[in-house]
């Protein structure tokens, strides 16, 4: 493995980092499911974050130069509900204690959790409510799609358990969103997926593409012909959302519409600007950029651990050889995208993890992930908006 050298570029200026918007904390790497497309290593590891470690984590954030007025603490990376409810009660108490002790301008921390939903019951709903935890549930749509990939460790489907958890959230009136992984199998079932979400009163959905990433060494979306099928899938989904206004909000459509209706452009995403995202594992090791990079080892870069909250401040790692090399290549890849890609204003240079897992380096441009997640979505949404505007204009031109 090549080692970084002192010539690996100057560290970024502090003003070119942050502000922090997302703190991803791993309560445990363990997961009770064994999804076949999961990128995470160590899903058998039952280690847990000591709640006391939250204090140095937050103290590093609050004492550093990257803190903003508010940020989200996301419990993620493993199955967060595999630790007991008491963990989150103690965590909330410690978060409040640290915030009360900190000097300077007040900071608001909002907690969120991304779960497979199989363990949610009334007690968990009470926990979410009293601790102010926003909930995201991983659900791939109808059972025949979900259970093909999201299985228990004994090979059973998890759809029924996830839907039972969603039922608890709905009965308690707790808002939630859903993230669905789209595989090649899903591309022929836009109508079934849309109908399933609407029938089950699931109103906020985001699509994550199955990606070659980490432990998942190949994606079914790499098969010949899938890009055309993905575009057809999106076009049909756009038609369905237009035919049933207000029934379902798809994250991907909402994001492109928001940018298309303003003069704004993205200069960078939170995935390629240092310390907009901070990722901390259950041992206190931290990284920045994509959360998917924490905990993995690569041939080219080694691991992406920059320090540990017990011993290292966030800003102290900016001058390390490891960070300088990662940042140099990440910044070079973003600059390539800026020069070469007409879609740069929609994605700000893309996610480094996708670039690495597809191309072996951060210093590159187009990936399959950006063709699916950015280019195809933008083309479908903008074409759909143009058609709707043309229809509206034609209707207004008709004589009364």
N, C-alpha and C positions, 0 to 999 in steps of 0.2 A: 504494500500500500504506500503510495507517495506521501511523504511527510510535508506539512506546510513549512515554509521558510520565511525568514524575516522580510523577504521581498514581496510578500503576498498582499501588498497594497496597504495604504494608510487607513487607519480606523475612521469611521464616519464621525463627523462633528455631532455633539450631543443634540443640537437642534435638528439634525437629520434623522433622529430616532424618535419613536413614539409619536404622539402620546399613547400610553397604554389604554386599550379599549377592552381587551379580553385576557383574563388570567385563567388558564386551564390547569386544573389541579386534579391529580389522579388519586382517588381514595384507595383504589386497589387495582392491580393489573388483572385480577381474576375475573372471569366471566362464566356465568352459568350456561351459556349457549356456546355452540361451536359452529358459527356461521362460516360457510366455505369460502367466502370472499373477504374475510376480515384481514386487515393489514397488520394488526397488532401482534407483537411477539409476547411470549410469557403469559398466555391466558390461563395457564395452570397455576401460576404463582399466587398464593393466597396471602401475600404480604399486604399490610395495611398502613396507611398514613397515620402516624401518631397525631392526634388532634393538636397536641402542643406544638407541632411543627408549623402549624398555621401562623403562629405568632411571628417567627422569623421570616416566613414567606411574606406576610403582609408588611412587616417592618422594613424589609428590603425594598418592597415596592414603594411604600410611603416615604422612605428616606431617599429614594433615588430621584433622578432628574426626569423620569419619564411619566410620572403619575399625572393623571388628569382629574377633573372634578368628579368624574364618575367612571366606573368600569364594571364589567360583569365578571364574576367568579363562576366559571363553568366546571362542574364536577363531571369528569369524562375520562375515557381511556381505560377500558375494562368495564364491568357492569357496576355502576355506582351504588345500586341497591343491594349489592352483595355484602356491604358493611351494614351494621345495625342502625336503626333509627336514632339511637342515643348518640351515635357519631355526629350526626348533623345538628342535633340539639346542642352538643358541646361546641361544635364548629361555629355555630351562629353566635353563641355566647362569647367565644374567643374573638371572633371578627368584631363584635360590638365593643369588646374591651380594648382591642388595639386601636380602633377608630376613636374611642373616647380619650385615649392617652396621647394620640398623635397631636403635634402642634401644627401651626400653619392653617391654610384654608381647609375647610371641611371637605371630605371626600365621601361620596356615596358608593357603596358596593352592593350590587344586585346579584343574588345567587341564582344560578340556573343549573339544570341537570339534564343529561342526555341518557336515556335508559331504554332497554329493550321492552320494558313495561310488564314483563311476566310476573314480577313480584309485587306489583302495586296492589294494595288493598286499602281498607278504611284507615288503618293505622298510618300507612304511608301518606295518604291524602291529608290526614291531620298534621303530619310532619311538614309536608310541603306548605300547608296553609300557615301554620304558626311561625315557620322560619322564612316565609316570603320567597320560596323557591319556585322559579318558573320551570315548566316541565316540557321537555321534548321527548317524543317516543319514536323509536325506530320500528317502522311497519311498512312492508313492501306491497301493500294492497291486498287483494283477495288471497284466500288461503292457498290456492294452487300455486301462486307465485311466491308468496312468503315462505311457505313450508318447504319449497324446493331448495332453499338456501339457509334459512334461519332455523337450524335444528338444535335440539338439546344434545347433551353429551352422550345420550343413549340412542341418538338418531331419530327421535320423534320430532314432529313439527311443533312449532311454538306459537302458531297463529292464535289458537283458542285462548292461550294464557295471556297473550298480549292484548287481545280484544277484551278479555275480562278486566285487565288493568285499565284500559281506556274507559270501560263502562263505569268503573269506580270514579275516575276523574270527572266524567260527565254527570254522574249522579250527585257528586259533591259540588258541581258548578265550578271546577277548577279549569281555567283555560290551559290549552296545550297546543303544540304544533307537532306535525309528523314529518319525519325524514324517511324517504323511500329510496332504496338502492335500485337503480334500473339496470337490469341485466339484458342480455340478448333475448332471453325468453320473453321478457315483458314487452318487447317492441311490437308484437302483434295484438296487444290487448289494451289499447288506449281506452276504448269504450268500457271495458270491464273494470279497469282501474278507476276511471272517473266515476262510474256508477257506484262502485263500492264505497268510495270516500263520501259521496253525496248521501247515499243511503244510510251511512253510519254517522252522519252529521260531523264529519271531519272536514274542517273548513280551511285550515292552513297547512299546506304541504310543500316540501322541498324535495327535489330530485337530486340525489347523489349518484353519479355514474359509477358503475363498477370499474375500478381502476387497477392497473398493474402497479402495486404499491406495497412495500414492506413484505409481509409474509405471503401476500397474494401475488404470485409471480406471473400470472397471466390473466387477462380479462376476456370474457366472452364477447365483448364489444369490439375486439380486434379482428373478429372473423370477417371474411370478405362480404361486402354488401350491407354491413350493419349501419354505416353512416347514412346511407340513403333511407334505410328503414327508420332510423332515429329521426330524421327530418320529417318523414311521413307521420310518425308517432306524434311529434310535436305539433304538426299542422292539424292533426285530428284533435289533439287536446286543446289547441287554441279555438277551434270551431266549437267544441263542447263547452268551454268556459264562456264563450260569447253567446251561445244558445241558452245558457243557464246562468245569467249574470248574478253574481253574489253568492253562488252556491259553493264555490271553491276558489281560493286564492293560491296560485302556484308561485312560489318564491322566484323562480327563474323568469317568469313573465313579468312579475311585479318589478324586479330589479331593472330589466331593460326598459320597461315603460317609464320608470322614474327618471332614468338618465335621458331617454329620448325626449321627454317633455320639459327638460331644463337645458341650460347652457353648460351644465357641469361636465367635466371629464375627470377620469381617474388618472392621477399621476403615478400612484403605486397602490397596490392592494395591501391589506393588512398581512398578507402572506409573504411579502418580500421587502417590507420596510422593518428595520430592526426595532424590537421592543414595542410594537403595536400589539403584538401577542406575546405573552410570556407563558411558557409551559413548564410545569413542575411535576415530577413524578413522586411516588409515595416515599422515596428516600430523600427527597429534597434536592435532587439534581434538577437543573433547569436548562432550558434552551429557548430560542426565539424562532421567528418565522413559523412555518407550518407546524401545527401540533403533531401531525403524522410523522415528523422527523424524530421526535423524542423517543428514545428507547430502541431505535434501530441502528444497526451497524452497516456500513457500506464499504465497498472495496476502495472507492476513490477518496472518501472524506473521513473514514473511520466512523465514530459515533458523533452525535451532534450535541452532546452534553458540554455546556460551556463552564459550569461551575456548580456549586452547591450553596443553598441559602444559608447554611450554618457557617460557612467560611468566606463566601465571596459576595461582594456587592454587585449589583447589575452592571454598573458602569465600569467596574474593574475589568470585565472580560472583553471590553471593546478593543483593547490593545493586545489581546492574546493572538498568537499566530493562528490558532484554529479558527477563531471568529473572523480574523482578517481575510483568511483564504475563502471561507464560506461567503462572506459579504462581498468580496471582490468578484467572485464568479456570479453571485446572485445579481449584483448591480450591473455586471456586463451583460447578462442575459436580458435584464429589463431594458437596457439601452438598445440592444439588438431589436427587441420587440417594438420599441418606440420608433426606430428607424424604418422597420420593414413591414409592420403590420397595420392595416387600415382599421383594425378593431381595437387598437391600443387604448383608446379613450373609454372603452367598455370594461377592460380588465386590468389595465395598469401594469401589464407585464407578466401576469399569470402567477401560478403557484410553483415554488421551487421544487417541491416534492414530486410533482408530476414531471417536471423537466428531468429531474435526476432519474426517476424510475423508468422513464421512456428513453432518455438519451444518454444517461450516464454522467451528466454534468448539469450544473445550474446555468452555465454559459451557453445558452441555446435559445431558440425561439419556439416555433409552433410545435405543439404536442397534440396527440389525439384528444387529450382531455380538454384543451382549449377549443378544438374544432367542435366537440360535442357541447361543452358547457357554455361557450361564449358565442362562437361564430354561428352555429346552427340555430341556437335560440334567438340571437339577434336578427338573423335573416327572416325567421318565421314570424317573429313579433312585428318587425318593421313592415314586412309585406302585409301582414294582417291588418295593421293600423292603416296602411295606405288604402287597402281595399275598403275598410270601413269608412274612411274619410271620403273616398270617391262615391260610395253609396249614399252617404249623408248629403254630399254636395248635389248629387243627381236628384235626390228627393226634394231638396230645397229649390232646385231649378224648375220643378214641375209647376205648371200654372195651378192656381187655387181652384 
